C-alpha cells in the first residue's frame, strides 16, 4: 500500500468516527425536570382565652402636693427677738413648737394696764352696789308706791348697769391684751416641714407679714389626671370610713426599680384639667416622708410621679392583650385551621389589656401573629407542616437511568 492510499484511508476513518460521534450526541435523550408544588398555610401563634373576673389597673401620672400648706404670718407688730434653730428651710418641727418670738415687752405692759382698768371698774361696781343698797333702804322708809320707771331711777338701776358695762369692757380689754401677748410667739400649728423662711432675728414685722411657708408631714396628696370614662370604675373614701381605691405611687426617675408608696383615692376634684380635659382626682399618701418606716422612699413636693390605680372588679369578661386587638375593634381567631375576623365589644381598657364583654367565647384561640394577608377563611397552621405531599416529586433522568429503566 502506497503512501497516498494510507493517507486517504486514515482520513476516511477520521471522518467516519466524527460522523458516528455526531450521530450519538444528536440522538441522546435530554434530562427533564418537572416542577414541584406544595400547598401551605400561614404559620401563626395563638393564645387560648378564658372568661373570668378581673380587677384592672389604671395607670396615670400626677404631681405631689402637700395636704396642709400654710404661709406663716404675724398677727401683731414688733421686732423678732428670738429665732429657733429648727425654723429653717428643710427643718422639721412638731405641733406647738415655738418658731419665732416677737418682743413681748409692749404687749406685757399693755396687759398690766388693762388689768388695772379692770380693777378700777370692779371697784366702781362695788361702790355703786353700795349706793344701790342705801337707795333701796331709803325707798322702803318712804313707803310710797312709784311706777316701774321711777322705781328704777330711785334705786339707781341705770348707774348700776353702766358700771357693769364698764367692768365687762375692761374684762374684754384684758382678754385681748392677753391674746396679743400670746401672739408674740409664733408656734407650729401642726407637725410640719419648713419650706421657706423670710425673716431673721432682728427683723421688724407688721401684722400680716409673710414669715415663711410650712407643710404638714402627716399626709401628702398626689393630683392625678384620669379619663372621664374611667371614673365609674373608681371609688373614693368618705366620712363613713369607707376606703377608696388602692393606689401605688412610683417615681421612676428618683426611686429604685420596684420601689413604690401605697395610698388611696381621696377626693374627686370638681373641675377638669384645662388643657387635656381629663378628670382630676386626689390620692392620699400617709407618712410621705417615711418618718414611721425609714425603709420606704420619700415623696418630694411637686415631683412628677406615676400612679397605678386599682379599679373596681369587672365580672365575666375576657382579658386580652391590647396588641391582639386589631383595627376597628376586631380580633383574629383561628377556628378549624382558618382565620376568622371577630368584632368585639370592649367594656374597659387599661394600659396593657382590653376587657371584652362579647364577641369572643371561652376557649377561642386568638391569633397573636401579625399577618401580611388578612382574608376571612385564610388557612392557618400552628407548626410547620412536614406531612404536606408534593403533587410531583422533582427528579432528574440521566442517560444511564434511561438505559437501565428502558425509558424512551
The 8 nearest C-alpha neighbors of each residue, nearest first, counted from 0:
[[1, 4, 2, 5, 3, 6, 8, 7],
 [0, 2, 3, 4, 5, 6, 7, 8],
 [1, 3, 5, 4, 6, 0, 7, 8],
 [4, 2, 6, 5, 1, 7, 0, 8],
 [3, 5, 7, 6, 2, 1, 8, 0],
 [6, 4, 8, 2, 3, 7, 9, 1],
 [5, 7, 9, 3, 8, 4, 10, 2],
 [6, 8, 10, 4, 9, 5, 11, 3],
 [9, 7, 11, 5, 6, 10, 4, 12],
 [10, 8, 12, 6, 11, 7, 5, 13],
 [11, 9, 13, 7, 12, 8, 14, 6],
 [10, 12, 8, 14, 9, 13, 15, 7],
 [11, 13, 15, 9, 10, 14, 16, 8],
 [14, 12, 10, 16, 11, 15, 17, 9],
 [13, 15, 17, 11, 16, 12, 18, 10],
 [14, 16, 18, 12, 13, 17, 11, 19],
 [17, 15, 19, 13, 18, 14, 20, 12],
 [16, 18, 14, 20, 15, 19, 13, 21],
 [17, 19, 15, 21, 16, 20, 14, 22],
 [18, 20, 22, 16, 21, 17, 15, 23],
 [21, 19, 17, 23, 22, 18, 16, 24],
 [22, 20, 18, 24, 19, 23, 25, 17],
 [21, 23, 19, 25, 20, 24, 18, 26],
 [22, 24, 20, 26, 25, 21, 27, 19],
 [25, 23, 27, 21, 26, 22, 20, 28],
 [24, 26, 22, 23, 27, 21, 20, 28],
 [25, 27, 23, 24, 22, 28, 21, 29],
 [28, 26, 24, 25, 23, 29, 398, 22],
 [29, 27, 26, 30, 398, 407, 401, 397],
 [30, 28, 31, 27, 398, 397, 396, 26],
 [31, 29, 396, 397, 395, 28, 32, 398],
 [30, 32, 395, 396, 29, 33, 394, 397],
 [33, 31, 395, 394, 393, 34, 30, 396],
 [32, 34, 393, 31, 35, 394, 391, 392],
 [35, 33, 393, 32, 36, 391, 392, 394],
 [36, 34, 391, 393, 392, 389, 390, 33],
 [35, 37, 389, 390, 34, 38, 391, 392],
 [38, 36, 389, 39, 35, 387, 388, 390],
 [37, 39, 36, 387, 40, 389, 388, 390],
 [40, 38, 37, 41, 384, 387, 378, 380],
 [41, 39, 379, 378, 380, 42, 38, 377],
 [42, 40, 379, 380, 43, 378, 39, 377],
 [41, 43, 380, 381, 379, 40, 382, 383],
 [44, 42, 381, 368, 380, 41, 45, 366],
 [45, 43, 367, 368, 366, 381, 46, 42],
 [44, 46, 366, 365, 367, 364, 43, 47],
 [45, 47, 365, 364, 48, 366, 367, 44],
 [46, 48, 364, 362, 363, 365, 45, 49],
 [49, 47, 362, 363, 361, 46, 364, 317],
 [48, 50, 361, 362, 317, 51, 47, 360],
 [49, 51, 317, 316, 361, 315, 48, 52],
 [50, 52, 315, 316, 49, 317, 314, 53],
 [53, 51, 314, 315, 313, 316, 312, 54],
 [52, 54, 313, 312, 55, 314, 51, 316],
 [53, 55, 312, 311, 310, 313, 56, 309],
 [56, 54, 310, 53, 309, 57, 349, 312],
 [55, 57, 309, 308, 310, 307, 349, 58],
 [58, 56, 308, 349, 307, 309, 59, 55],
 [59, 57, 307, 306, 308, 56, 350, 305],
 [60, 58, 306, 305, 225, 57, 224, 307],
 [61, 59, 305, 306, 223, 304, 224, 58],
 [60, 62, 223, 222, 304, 303, 221, 305],
 [61, 63, 303, 221, 222, 301, 302, 304],
 [62, 64, 221, 301, 300, 302, 220, 222],
 [63, 65, 220, 300, 221, 219, 301, 62],
 [66, 64, 219, 67, 220, 68, 214, 300],
 [65, 67, 219, 220, 218, 68, 64, 215],
 [68, 66, 215, 214, 65, 69, 219, 218],
 [67, 69, 214, 65, 213, 66, 215, 70],
 [70, 68, 213, 212, 71, 214, 67, 215],
 [69, 71, 212, 211, 72, 213, 209, 68],
 [72, 70, 210, 211, 212, 209, 69, 73],
 [73, 71, 209, 208, 210, 207, 70, 74],
 [72, 74, 206, 207, 75, 208, 205, 71],
 [73, 75, 206, 207, 182, 72, 76, 205],
 [76, 74, 206, 73, 205, 182, 183, 77],
 [77, 75, 205, 206, 204, 74, 73, 78],
 [76, 78, 204, 203, 101, 102, 205, 79],
 [77, 79, 203, 101, 102, 202, 201, 80],
 [80, 78, 101, 201, 200, 202, 81, 100],
 [81, 79, 102, 200, 101, 100, 201, 78],
 [82, 80, 100, 200, 79, 99, 83, 101],
 [83, 81, 99, 200, 98, 100, 84, 199],
 [82, 84, 98, 86, 85, 99, 81, 97],
 [83, 85, 86, 82, 87, 98, 90, 81],
 [86, 84, 90, 87, 83, 91, 92, 98],
 [85, 87, 84, 83, 98, 90, 193, 88],
 [86, 88, 90, 85, 196, 89, 193, 195],
 [89, 87, 195, 194, 193, 90, 196, 86],
 [90, 88, 193, 194, 87, 192, 91, 195],
 [91, 89, 193, 85, 87, 88, 192, 86],
 [92, 90, 192, 191, 193, 85, 89, 93],
 [93, 91, 191, 190, 96, 192, 85, 90],
 [94, 92, 190, 96, 95, 189, 191, 187],
 [93, 95, 189, 190, 187, 188, 96, 92],
 [96, 94, 187, 186, 188, 93, 97, 189],
 [95, 97, 186, 187, 93, 94, 98, 92],
 [98, 96, 186, 185, 99, 95, 187, 184],
 [97, 99, 83, 186, 185, 86, 82, 96],
 [100, 98, 82, 185, 81, 184, 97, 83],
 [99, 101, 184, 81, 79, 80, 183, 185],
 [102, 100, 79, 183, 78, 80, 77, 103],
 [101, 103, 78, 80, 104, 77, 79, 100],
 [102, 104, 106, 105, 107, 101, 183, 180],
 [105, 103, 107, 106, 102, 108, 109, 180],
 [106, 104, 108, 107, 103, 109, 102, 180],
 [107, 105, 109, 180, 103, 108, 104, 110],
 [106, 108, 110, 104, 109, 105, 103, 180],
 [109, 107, 111, 105, 110, 106, 104, 112],
 [108, 110, 106, 112, 107, 111, 105, 113],
 [109, 111, 176, 107, 113, 108, 112, 177],
 [112, 110, 114, 108, 113, 109, 115, 107],
 [113, 111, 115, 109, 114, 110, 116, 108],
 [112, 114, 116, 173, 110, 115, 111, 172],
 [113, 115, 117, 111, 112, 116, 173, 110],
 [114, 116, 112, 118, 113, 117, 111, 119],
 [117, 115, 113, 119, 114, 118, 169, 120],
 [116, 118, 169, 114, 120, 115, 119, 170],
 [117, 119, 115, 121, 120, 116, 122, 114],
 [120, 118, 122, 116, 117, 121, 123, 115],
 [119, 121, 166, 117, 123, 122, 118, 165],
 [120, 122, 124, 118, 123, 119, 166, 117],
 [123, 121, 119, 125, 124, 120, 118, 126],
 [124, 122, 126, 120, 121, 125, 127, 119],
 [123, 125, 121, 127, 122, 126, 162, 128],
 [124, 126, 128, 122, 123, 127, 129, 121],
 [127, 125, 123, 129, 124, 128, 122, 130],
 [128, 126, 130, 124, 129, 125, 159, 123],
 [127, 129, 131, 125, 130, 126, 124, 132],
 [130, 128, 126, 132, 127, 131, 125, 133],
 [131, 129, 127, 133, 132, 128, 134, 126],
 [130, 132, 128, 134, 129, 133, 154, 155],
 [133, 131, 135, 129, 130, 134, 136, 128],
 [132, 134, 130, 136, 131, 135, 137, 129],
 [133, 135, 131, 137, 154, 132, 136, 138],
 [136, 134, 138, 132, 133, 137, 154, 131],
 [135, 137, 139, 133, 138, 134, 132, 140],
 [138, 136, 134, 140, 139, 135, 133, 141],
 [137, 139, 135, 141, 136, 140, 134, 142],
 [138, 140, 136, 142, 137, 141, 135, 143],
 [141, 139, 137, 142, 138, 136, 143, 135],
 [142, 140, 138, 143, 139, 137, 144, 136],
 [141, 143, 140, 139, 138, 144, 137, 145],
 [142, 144, 141, 145, 138, 139, 140, 146],
 [143, 145, 142, 146, 150, 141, 147, 138],
 [146, 144, 150, 149, 143, 147, 148, 153],
 [145, 147, 149, 148, 150, 144, 151, 152],
 [146, 148, 150, 149, 151, 145, 152, 144],
 [149, 147, 151, 150, 146, 152, 145, 153],
 [150, 148, 152, 146, 151, 147, 145, 153],
 [149, 151, 153, 147, 148, 152, 145, 146],
 [152, 150, 154, 156, 148, 149, 153, 155],
 [151, 153, 155, 149, 150, 154, 156, 148],
 [152, 154, 150, 155, 151, 149, 134, 138],
 [153, 155, 151, 134, 152, 156, 131, 135],
 [156, 154, 152, 158, 153, 157, 131, 151],
 [155, 157, 159, 151, 158, 154, 152, 160],
 [158, 156, 160, 159, 155, 161, 152, 151],
 [159, 157, 161, 155, 160, 156, 162, 127],
 [158, 160, 156, 162, 157, 161, 127, 163],
 [161, 159, 163, 157, 158, 162, 164, 156],
 [162, 160, 158, 164, 159, 163, 157, 165],
 [161, 163, 165, 159, 164, 124, 160, 158],
 [164, 162, 166, 160, 165, 161, 159, 167],
 [165, 163, 167, 161, 162, 166, 168, 160],
 [164, 166, 162, 168, 163, 167, 120, 169],
 [165, 167, 120, 169, 163, 164, 168, 121],
 [168, 166, 170, 164, 169, 165, 171, 163],
 [169, 167, 171, 165, 170, 166, 164, 172],
 [168, 170, 117, 172, 166, 167, 171, 116],
 [169, 171, 167, 173, 168, 172, 117, 166],
 [172, 170, 174, 168, 173, 169, 175, 167],
 [171, 173, 169, 175, 170, 174, 113, 176],
 [174, 172, 113, 170, 176, 171, 175, 114],
 [173, 175, 177, 171, 172, 176, 178, 170],
 [176, 174, 178, 172, 177, 173, 179, 171],
 [177, 175, 110, 179, 173, 178, 174, 172],
 [176, 178, 174, 180, 175, 179, 110, 173],
 [179, 177, 175, 181, 180, 176, 174, 182],
 [180, 178, 182, 176, 181, 177, 175, 106],
 [179, 181, 177, 106, 178, 182, 183, 107],
 [182, 180, 178, 179, 183, 184, 177, 103],
 [183, 181, 179, 184, 180, 178, 74, 185],
 [182, 184, 101, 181, 180, 100, 103, 185],
 [183, 185, 100, 182, 181, 99, 186, 101],
 [186, 184, 99, 98, 97, 100, 183, 182],
 [187, 185, 97, 95, 96, 98, 184, 188],
 [186, 188, 95, 94, 96, 189, 97, 93],
 [187, 189, 94, 95, 186, 190, 191, 96],
 [190, 188, 94, 187, 191, 93, 215, 95],
 [191, 189, 93, 94, 92, 215, 216, 187],
 [190, 192, 215, 214, 216, 92, 189, 91],
 [191, 193, 91, 214, 213, 90, 216, 215],
 [192, 194, 213, 88, 90, 89, 195, 91],
 [195, 193, 88, 212, 213, 89, 192, 196],
 [194, 196, 88, 211, 212, 193, 197, 87],
 [197, 195, 211, 198, 210, 87, 88, 212],
 [196, 198, 210, 211, 195, 209, 199, 212],
 [199, 197, 210, 196, 202, 200, 211, 79],
 [200, 198, 202, 201, 82, 79, 197, 196],
 [199, 201, 79, 82, 81, 202, 80, 198],
 [200, 202, 79, 80, 78, 199, 203, 81],
 [203, 201, 79, 199, 200, 78, 198, 204],
 [202, 204, 78, 77, 79, 201, 205, 76],
 [205, 203, 76, 77, 78, 202, 208, 206],
 [204, 206, 76, 208, 207, 75, 77, 73],
 [205, 207, 74, 75, 73, 76, 208, 204],
 [206, 208, 72, 73, 74, 205, 209, 75],
 [207, 209, 72, 205, 206, 73, 210, 204],
 [210, 208, 72, 211, 71, 207, 70, 197],
 [211, 209, 197, 71, 72, 198, 196, 208],
 [212, 210, 196, 195, 197, 71, 70, 209],
 [213, 211, 70, 195, 194, 69, 71, 193],
 [212, 214, 193, 69, 194, 192, 191, 68],
 [215, 213, 68, 67, 191, 192, 65, 69],
 [214, 216, 191, 67, 217, 190, 192, 189],
 [215, 217, 191, 218, 190, 192, 214, 286],
 [216, 218, 286, 215, 285, 287, 219, 190],
 [219, 217, 285, 286, 216, 284, 287, 66],
 [220, 218, 65, 66, 284, 64, 287, 283],
 [219, 221, 283, 64, 282, 66, 65, 63],
 [222, 220, 63, 282, 62, 281, 64, 61],
 [221, 223, 281, 61, 62, 280, 220, 282],
 [222, 224, 61, 280, 279, 60, 221, 281],
 [223, 225, 279, 278, 277, 280, 61, 59],
 [224, 226, 278, 277, 59, 227, 223, 279],
 [227, 225, 277, 228, 229, 278, 224, 230],
 [226, 228, 229, 230, 278, 277, 225, 231],
 [227, 229, 226, 230, 231, 225, 232, 347],
 [230, 228, 227, 226, 231, 232, 225, 233],
 [229, 231, 233, 232, 227, 228, 226, 225],
 [232, 230, 233, 229, 228, 234, 227, 311],
 [231, 233, 311, 310, 230, 229, 234, 312],
 [234, 232, 230, 310, 231, 311, 244, 235],
 [235, 233, 243, 244, 236, 232, 264, 311],
 [236, 234, 243, 264, 265, 266, 244, 237],
 [235, 237, 243, 242, 265, 241, 264, 234],
 [238, 236, 239, 241, 240, 235, 242, 265],
 [237, 239, 240, 236, 241, 242, 235, 265],
 [240, 238, 237, 241, 236, 242, 235, 243],
 [239, 241, 238, 237, 242, 236, 243, 235],
 [242, 240, 236, 239, 237, 243, 238, 235],
 [243, 241, 236, 240, 235, 244, 263, 237],
 [242, 244, 235, 236, 264, 234, 263, 265],
 [243, 245, 234, 264, 263, 309, 233, 235],
 [246, 244, 263, 309, 262, 308, 243, 264],
 [245, 247, 308, 262, 263, 307, 261, 309],
 [246, 248, 261, 307, 260, 306, 259, 262],
 [247, 249, 306, 260, 259, 305, 261, 246],
 [250, 248, 259, 305, 304, 251, 306, 247],
 [249, 251, 304, 254, 252, 253, 305, 248],
 [250, 252, 254, 253, 249, 304, 256, 255],
 [253, 251, 250, 254, 255, 304, 249, 303],
 [252, 254, 250, 251, 255, 249, 296, 302],
 [255, 253, 250, 251, 252, 258, 256, 296],
 [254, 256, 258, 257, 253, 251, 252, 250],
 [257, 255, 258, 254, 251, 259, 249, 250],
 [256, 258, 255, 259, 254, 249, 251, 250],
 [259, 257, 256, 255, 254, 249, 296, 260],
 [258, 260, 249, 248, 247, 257, 261, 296],
 [261, 259, 248, 247, 249, 262, 258, 296],
 [260, 262, 247, 246, 248, 284, 259, 263],
 [261, 263, 284, 246, 283, 245, 247, 282],
 [264, 262, 245, 246, 243, 244, 282, 283],
 [263, 265, 282, 243, 235, 244, 281, 283],
 [266, 264, 236, 235, 282, 281, 283, 263],
 [265, 267, 281, 280, 235, 268, 264, 236],
 [266, 268, 280, 269, 279, 281, 265, 235],
 [269, 267, 279, 280, 270, 266, 281, 278],
 [268, 270, 267, 271, 279, 278, 280, 266],
 [269, 271, 268, 272, 279, 278, 273, 267],
 [272, 270, 278, 276, 277, 273, 279, 269],
 [271, 273, 276, 277, 275, 274, 278, 279],
 [272, 274, 276, 275, 271, 277, 270, 278],
 [273, 275, 276, 272, 277, 271, 224, 278],
 [274, 276, 277, 272, 273, 271, 224, 278],
 [277, 275, 272, 271, 273, 274, 278, 226],
 [276, 278, 226, 272, 275, 271, 225, 224],
 [277, 279, 271, 225, 224, 227, 226, 272],
 [280, 278, 224, 268, 223, 271, 267, 277],
 [279, 281, 267, 223, 268, 222, 266, 224],
 [282, 280, 222, 266, 265, 221, 220, 264],
 [281, 283, 264, 221, 265, 220, 263, 262],
 [282, 284, 220, 262, 263, 265, 219, 264],
 [285, 283, 262, 219, 218, 287, 220, 282],
 [286, 284, 218, 287, 217, 283, 219, 262],
 [285, 287, 217, 289, 218, 288, 290, 216],
 [288, 286, 298, 285, 289, 297, 219, 218],
 [289, 287, 297, 286, 290, 298, 216, 296],
 [290, 288, 292, 293, 286, 291, 287, 297],
 [289, 291, 288, 292, 293, 286, 287, 216],
 [290, 292, 289, 293, 286, 288, 294, 295],
 [293, 291, 289, 294, 290, 295, 286, 288],
 [292, 294, 289, 295, 290, 291, 296, 288],
 [295, 293, 292, 296, 289, 291, 297, 290],
 [294, 296, 293, 289, 292, 297, 260, 258],
 [297, 295, 294, 298, 289, 254, 258, 259],
 [298, 296, 288, 287, 289, 295, 299, 260],
 [297, 299, 287, 288, 300, 296, 63, 302],
 [300, 298, 302, 301, 297, 63, 288, 287],
 [299, 301, 63, 64, 302, 298, 65, 62],
 [302, 300, 63, 62, 64, 299, 303, 65],
 [301, 303, 63, 300, 299, 62, 304, 298],
 [304, 302, 62, 61, 301, 63, 305, 60],
 [305, 303, 250, 61, 60, 249, 62, 302],
 [304, 306, 60, 249, 248, 59, 250, 61],
 [305, 307, 248, 59, 60, 247, 58, 308],
 [308, 306, 58, 247, 246, 57, 56, 248],
 [309, 307, 246, 57, 56, 310, 245, 306],
 [308, 310, 56, 245, 244, 246, 55, 57],
 [311, 309, 232, 233, 55, 56, 54, 308],
 [310, 312, 232, 54, 233, 313, 309, 55],
 [311, 313, 54, 53, 314, 310, 52, 55],
 [314, 312, 53, 52, 54, 311, 315, 316],
 [313, 315, 52, 316, 312, 53, 51, 54],
 [314, 316, 51, 52, 50, 313, 317, 356],
 [317, 315, 356, 50, 355, 51, 314, 354],
 [318, 316, 50, 355, 354, 49, 319, 51],
 [319, 317, 354, 353, 352, 355, 316, 320],
 [320, 318, 353, 352, 321, 317, 354, 323],
 [319, 321, 352, 322, 323, 351, 353, 318],
 [320, 322, 352, 324, 323, 353, 351, 319],
 [323, 321, 320, 324, 325, 367, 351, 352],
 [324, 322, 321, 320, 367, 325, 330, 319],
 [325, 323, 330, 321, 322, 329, 328, 326],
 [326, 324, 329, 330, 328, 323, 327, 322],
 [327, 325, 328, 329, 324, 330, 323, 342],
 [326, 328, 329, 325, 342, 324, 330, 343],
 [329, 327, 326, 325, 343, 324, 342, 330],
 [328, 330, 342, 325, 341, 327, 343, 324],
 [329, 331, 341, 324, 325, 340, 332, 342],
 [332, 330, 340, 366, 339, 365, 341, 338],
 [331, 333, 365, 339, 366, 364, 338, 334],
 [334, 332, 338, 337, 364, 336, 339, 365],
 [333, 335, 336, 337, 332, 338, 339, 364],
 [334, 336, 337, 333, 338, 379, 378, 376],
 [337, 335, 379, 334, 378, 333, 380, 338],
 [336, 338, 378, 376, 379, 334, 377, 335],
 [339, 337, 376, 333, 377, 375, 332, 378],
 [338, 340, 332, 375, 331, 376, 333, 341],
 [339, 341, 331, 330, 332, 375, 329, 338],
 [340, 342, 330, 329, 343, 339, 331, 358],
 [343, 341, 329, 358, 328, 330, 340, 344],
 [342, 344, 358, 357, 329, 328, 345, 341],
 [343, 345, 357, 356, 355, 358, 346, 342],
 [346, 344, 355, 347, 354, 356, 343, 353],
 [345, 347, 354, 355, 356, 344, 348, 353],
 [348, 346, 354, 345, 353, 349, 355, 229],
 [349, 347, 353, 352, 354, 350, 346, 345],
 [348, 350, 57, 352, 351, 56, 55, 353],
 [349, 351, 352, 58, 57, 348, 56, 321],
 [352, 350, 349, 321, 320, 353, 348, 322],
 [351, 353, 320, 321, 319, 349, 348, 318],
 [352, 354, 348, 319, 321, 318, 347, 355],
 [353, 355, 318, 347, 317, 346, 345, 316],
 [356, 354, 345, 317, 316, 344, 346, 357],
 [355, 357, 316, 344, 346, 345, 354, 317],
 [358, 356, 344, 359, 343, 355, 345, 360],
 [357, 359, 343, 342, 344, 341, 360, 356],
 [360, 358, 357, 363, 343, 361, 341, 355],
 [361, 359, 363, 362, 358, 50, 49, 357],
 [360, 362, 49, 50, 363, 48, 359, 317],
 [361, 363, 48, 47, 49, 360, 364, 50],
 [364, 362, 47, 360, 361, 48, 365, 359],
 [363, 365, 47, 46, 333, 332, 45, 362],
 [364, 366, 332, 45, 46, 331, 363, 47],
 [365, 367, 45, 331, 332, 368, 44, 333],
 [366, 368, 45, 44, 323, 365, 369, 46],
 [369, 367, 43, 44, 366, 370, 45, 323],
 [370, 368, 367, 371, 366, 43, 323, 372],
 [371, 369, 372, 368, 373, 41, 43, 367],
 [370, 372, 373, 369, 41, 368, 374, 42],
 [373, 371, 370, 374, 377, 41, 369, 375],
 [374, 372, 370, 371, 375, 377, 338, 340],
 [375, 373, 377, 376, 372, 338, 339, 340],
 [374, 376, 339, 377, 338, 340, 373, 337],
 [375, 377, 338, 337, 339, 374, 378, 336],
 [376, 378, 338, 337, 374, 375, 379, 373],
 [379, 377, 337, 40, 336, 376, 41, 338],
 [378, 380, 41, 40, 336, 337, 42, 377],
 [381, 379, 42, 40, 382, 41, 43, 336],
 [380, 382, 43, 42, 44, 379, 383, 45],
 [381, 383, 380, 384, 42, 43, 44, 385],
 [384, 382, 385, 42, 381, 380, 40, 39],
 [385, 383, 386, 387, 382, 39, 380, 40],
 [386, 384, 387, 383, 388, 382, 39, 37],
 [387, 385, 384, 388, 383, 389, 37, 39],
 [388, 386, 385, 384, 389, 37, 38, 39],
 [389, 387, 386, 390, 37, 38, 385, 391],
 [388, 390, 391, 37, 36, 392, 35, 387],
 [389, 391, 36, 388, 35, 392, 37, 34],
 [392, 390, 35, 389, 393, 36, 34, 33],
 [393, 391, 35, 389, 394, 390, 33, 34],
 [394, 392, 33, 35, 34, 391, 32, 395],
 [393, 395, 32, 392, 396, 33, 31, 391],
 [394, 396, 32, 31, 30, 397, 393, 33],
 [397, 395, 30, 400, 31, 394, 401, 398],
 [398, 396, 400, 399, 30, 401, 395, 29],
 [397, 399, 401, 400, 402, 28, 396, 30],
 [398, 400, 402, 401, 397, 403, 396, 404],
 [401, 399, 403, 397, 402, 398, 404, 396],
 [400, 402, 398, 406, 399, 404, 403, 405],
 [401, 403, 405, 399, 400, 404, 398, 406],
 [404, 402, 400, 405, 401, 399, 406, 398],
 [403, 405, 401, 406, 402, 400, 399, 407],
 [404, 406, 402, 403, 401, 407, 400, 399],
 [407, 405, 401, 404, 402, 403, 400, 398],
 [406, 405, 401, 28, 402, 404, 398, 27]]
